[in-house]
Amino acid sequence: MALSTAFTKLFGVRHPIALAPMGGSAGGALAAAVSRGGGLGLLGGGYGDRDWLARELPIVAGGGRPWGVGFLSWAAGVGAVEQALEYGPGAVMLSYGDPSPFVERVRAAGAAVIVQVTDLEEARRAVDLGADVIVAQGTESGGHGARHGWSTLPFVPVVVDLAAPVPVLAAGGIADGRGVAAALALGAAGALIGTRFQATAEALVDPSITEAILRGRGQDTERNSVLDIARGSPWPTKYTARSLGHPYLDRWRGREAELAADSGARDAYQADVARGDVPPLPVWAGEGVDLVNDVPPAAELVATLAAQADNALARAGRY
C-alpha cells in the first residue's frame, strides 16, 4: 500500500522515502535504484567533483524515474550545480552552509529546492528562501551534522510547525520502516535515510565500510571533528560528524586543537591509509546502525521500508 504525502505528490513517487545524498557513496546506480523502487534517489554530489559528476549523473538521469542531486552548500561551486542541472533533476538538495547562492539557479531550471537544516536558525532561513522541501536532521544521523543540534524526535515537529505548509522530511537515526512511520507520526511528509542505504548492493563504498556497518552498534558511534582534522578536510566548525570507532579517534579525542597544529600527525594519517592500517574513509554511521543487518538491492529495500512503515502505522491505529 502506498503512503501518500505532500512529498510523494510533489515528486510523483510511490513512497515517502528519500536517499540521503551521501557524498561519494550515493552514486548514480544507488540513486537510480532507490527511484526505481518508488522513492526519491538523490545523487551524492558532495563537494562538486566535476569528473565524478560527469560519470555518475548520466546513470541516474537515464533511469526514467524522478531523481535529484545533493551538494554541500559551503563547498560546492555554482558550476557543479549547473552541471547537474543540465541533466534535468527533479530536485537539488543543499546542506550545511548558506544555500542562497544556488536557489535561484535551481528554481530557474525547474527543479525543486530541498534544504537540509540542523537548527531553527537554518530552518527559518530555508523558509525565507522559499524551499520547496525542508529536511530536519537530528543529531542521531551518521556523517556530518550540527555540533550543537537537536535529537530527531523533538526537532522534527518543531520544524514541521515552523515550515507549514512546506513539506518536511525527517532525518537522523531512521533505518527501518518503523522509523519512517515515526517520522510520519511527527508530522513529516517522509524520511531521508542514509546509513541503511550505505549497506546496499549499489552503494559506492569499500567492502570494509560495508562490513563495519553490518558489525556496528549505535553505542559505538560518536560525533567528532577529529577525523575531519586528520584528513585535512576543512569542514566548518559548526558541524561535526558521527562515525564508528577509529584508531585516530582514540589517539586524539579531546585534543583537536593539538591535532590541527600537528602537520606530522596529518601526514601520518595519510600514510596509515596508504598502508591499509586504517580504513580508506571514516565509517560514517548513525545511531540506527544496529538495524542494518544485510546488503539488499536498494529498490527491494525501499519496498521493504514502505511495507514496514505501513504495518507500523496500521498497528498504531489499533491502539
C-alpha positions in Angstrom: 0.0 0.0 0.0 1.4 3.4 -1.0 1.6 6.1 1.7 0.6 9.3 0.0 2.0 12.6 1.4 2.8 16.1 0.2 6.3 14.8 -0.6 5.2 11.9 -2.7 2.7 14.1 -4.6 5.3 16.8 -5.2 7.8 14.4 -6.9 5.4 11.8 -8.2 7.0 8.9 -6.2 5.2 6.0 -4.6 6.8 6.0 -1.2 7.7 8.8 1.3 11.4 7.8 1.3 14.4 9.7 0.0 18.0 8.6 -0.3 20.4 10.8 1.6 22.8 12.3 -0.9 25.9 10.8 0.8 29.0 12.3 -0.8 30.7 9.7 -2.9 28.7 6.6 -1.7 25.3 7.7 -3.2 26.4 7.2 -6.8 24.2 7.0 -9.9 23.4 3.3 -9.6 22.2 3.7 -6.0 20.2 6.8 -6.6 18.6 5.2 -9.7 17.8 2.0 -7.8 16.1 4.0 -5.0 14.0 5.9 -7.5 13.2 2.6 -9.3 11.9 1.2 -6.0 9.5 4.1 -5.7 11.5 6.5 -3.5 13.4 9.6 -4.5 17.0 8.9 -5.3 19.4 11.7 -4.5 22.9 11.6 -6.0 25.6 12.5 -3.6 27.3 15.4 -5.3 29.1 16.5 -2.2 31.9 18.9 -2.8 31.0 19.1 -6.5 33.8 17.0 -8.1 33.2 17.6 -11.8 34.7 14.4 -13.0 32.7 12.3 -10.5 29.5 14.1 -11.5 30.2 13.6 -15.2 30.5 9.8 -14.6 27.5 9.4 -12.2 24.9 11.9 -13.5 24.1 10.0 -16.7 23.5 6.8 -14.8 20.8 8.3 -12.6 19.4 10.6 -15.3 18.9 7.7 -17.6 16.8 5.7 -15.1 13.5 7.2 -16.3 12.3 7.9 -12.7 12.2 11.1 -10.6 15.6 11.8 -9.1 17.7 14.6 -7.6 21.2 15.5 -6.5 22.6 16.9 -3.3 25.5 19.3 -2.7 27.4 20.8 0.3 26.5 24.5 0.3 29.8 25.5 1.9 31.9 23.6 -0.6 30.3 23.1 -4.0 30.7 25.7 -6.7 27.9 27.1 -8.8 29.5 25.4 -11.8 29.0 22.0 -10.3 25.3 22.7 -9.6 24.8 24.0 -13.1 26.5 20.8 -14.4 23.9 18.7 -12.6 21.0 20.9 -13.7 21.9 20.1 -17.3 20.7 16.6 -16.7 17.2 17.7 -15.6 17.0 16.6 -11.9 13.7 17.0 -10.2 15.3 18.4 -7.1 18.6 19.8 -5.8 19.3 19.4 -2.1 21.6 21.9 -0.4 23.1 21.1 3.0 25.4 22.8 5.5 26.0 26.4 5.0 24.3 29.2 3.1 22.2 27.8 0.2 21.2 31.2 -1.2 23.8 31.4 -4.0 22.2 28.4 -5.6 18.5 28.7 -5.0 17.5 30.9 -8.0 19.6 28.9 -10.4 17.9 25.7 -9.3 14.5 27.2 -9.4 15.1 28.7 -12.9 16.0 25.2 -14.1 12.6 23.9 -13.0 13.9 21.8 -10.1 12.6 21.8 -6.6 14.8 23.2 -3.9 15.4 20.9 -0.9 17.3 22.5 2.0 18.6 20.4 4.9 18.6 22.2 8.3 20.2 21.3 11.6 18.8 24.1 13.9 16.0 26.6 14.0 18.0 29.4 12.6 18.7 27.4 9.5 15.1 26.3 9.3 13.9 29.9 9.4 16.3 30.8 6.6 15.1 27.9 4.5 11.5 29.1 4.8 12.5 32.6 3.9 14.4 31.4 0.8 11.2 29.6 -0.3 12.5 26.0 0.0 10.1 23.5 -1.6 11.1 20.8 0.9 13.0 21.1 4.2 14.9 18.2 5.7 15.1 18.4 9.5 18.2 16.5 10.5 18.6 15.2 14.1 21.9 14.6 15.8 21.5 10.8 15.6 22.4 11.0 11.9 25.5 9.4 10.5 28.1 11.7 8.9 28.0 15.4 9.3 25.5 17.4 11.3 25.2 20.0 14.0 27.8 20.2 16.7 25.1 21.6 19.0 21.8 20.3 17.5 18.6 18.6 18.4 17.6 15.0 18.5 15.3 13.9 15.7 12.2 13.3 17.9 11.8 16.8 19.3 13.4 18.6 16.3 11.1 17.3 13.5 7.7 18.5 14.9 9.1 22.0 15.7 10.3 22.3 12.1 7.0 21.0 10.8 5.2 23.7 12.7 7.6 26.4 11.7 7.7 25.5 8.0 4.0 24.6 7.4 2.7 24.2 4.7 6.2 23.3 3.3 6.7 19.6 3.5 9.4 18.4 5.9 11.4 15.2 5.7 12.8 13.7 8.9 16.4 12.6 9.0 18.7 11.1 11.7 18.6 7.6 13.2 16.0 6.3 10.7 17.0 2.8 9.5 13.8 0.8 9.1 10.1 1.2 8.3 9.2 1.9 11.9 11.4 5.0 11.8 9.6 6.1 8.6 6.2 5.6 10.4 7.5 7.6 13.4 8.5 10.4 11.0 5.1 10.5 9.5 3.5 10.5 13.0 5.6 13.5 13.9 4.0 15.4 11.0 6.8 14.9 8.5 6.0 14.1 4.9 8.6 11.4 4.7 12.1 10.3 5.7 15.6 10.9 4.4 17.7 7.8 5.0 21.4 7.4 4.8 23.2 4.7 6.8 20.7 2.0 5.9 21.3 2.7 2.2 25.1 2.5 2.6 24.7 -1.2 3.1 23.0 -2.0 -0.3 24.2 -3.7 -3.4 24.6 -0.5 -5.4 26.3 1.7 -2.8 29.7 3.1 -3.8 31.6 2.1 -0.7 34.6 0.0 0.0 33.7 -3.6 1.2 35.5 -2.8 4.5 33.0 0.0 5.1 30.0 -2.3 4.4 31.4 -4.9 6.8 31.9 -2.3 9.5 28.4 -1.0 9.2 27.0 -4.6 9.4 29.0 -5.1 12.6 28.4 -1.6 14.0 26.4 -0.7 17.1 24.8 2.6 17.8 26.6 2.8 21.2 29.9 2.7 19.3 29.2 5.8 17.3 30.2 9.3 18.3 30.1 12.8 16.9 33.5 14.3 16.5 35.8 16.6 14.4 38.9 14.6 14.9 38.6 12.6 11.6 38.0 15.8 9.6 41.1 17.4 11.0 43.2 14.3 10.5 42.0 14.1 6.9 42.7 17.8 6.3 39.0 18.3 5.4 38.1 21.9 6.1 34.5 21.5 7.3 33.0 24.5 9.1 33.4 24.2 12.9 29.7 24.3 13.3 29.4 20.8 12.0 30.9 17.6 13.4 30.4 14.0 12.1 29.1 10.9 13.6 31.2 7.8 12.9 32.1 4.4 14.2 35.2 3.9 16.2 38.6 4.7 14.7 42.2 4.5 15.9 42.7 8.2 15.4 39.7 9.0 17.5 41.2 7.0 20.4 44.5 8.8 19.9 43.3 12.4 19.5 39.9 12.6 21.3 39.8 15.8 23.2 43.0 17.1 21.6 41.6 18.5 18.4 43.5 21.8 18.6 46.7 19.9 19.1 45.9 17.7 16.1 45.1 20.7 13.9 48.5 22.2 14.7 50.4 19.0 14.1 51.1 18.6 10.3 53.1 15.5 11.1 50.1 13.8 12.6 48.0 14.5 9.5 50.8 13.2 7.3 50.9 10.0 9.4 47.1 9.6 8.9 47.6 9.6 5.1 50.5 7.1 5.4 48.3 4.8 7.6 45.5 5.0 5.0 48.0 4.2 2.2 49.3 1.1 4.1 45.8 -0.1 4.9 46.3 0.4 8.7 43.2 2.5 8.9 40.0 2.4 6.7 40.2 4.4 3.5 37.5 6.7 4.8 35.9 7.1 8.3 32.9 4.9 8.7 30.1 7.5 8.9 27.2 5.8 10.6 24.1 6.9 12.5 22.7 5.6 15.8 20.3 3.4 13.9 23.2 1.2 12.6 22.1 -1.7 14.8 19.1 -2.2 12.5 21.4 -2.8 9.5 22.0 -6.5 9.1 22.1 -7.3 5.4 23.0 -5.9 2.0 19.9 -6.0 -0.2 19.3 -4.3 -3.6 18.3 -0.8 -2.9 15.0 -1.0 -4.8 14.0 -4.0 -2.8 14.9 -2.2 0.4 12.7 0.8 -0.5 9.7 -1.6 -0.8 10.6 -3.3 2.5 10.8 0.0 4.3 7.5 1.2 2.9 5.8 -2.1 3.9 7.2 -1.9 7.4 6.0 1.7 7.7 2.5 0.8 6.6 2.4 -2.1 9.0 3.6 0.0 11.9 1.0 2.7 11.2 -1.7 0.1 11.0 -0.7 -1.4 14.4 -0.6 2.1 15.9 -4.1 2.8 14.6 -5.4 -0.2 16.5 -4.4 1.3 19.9 
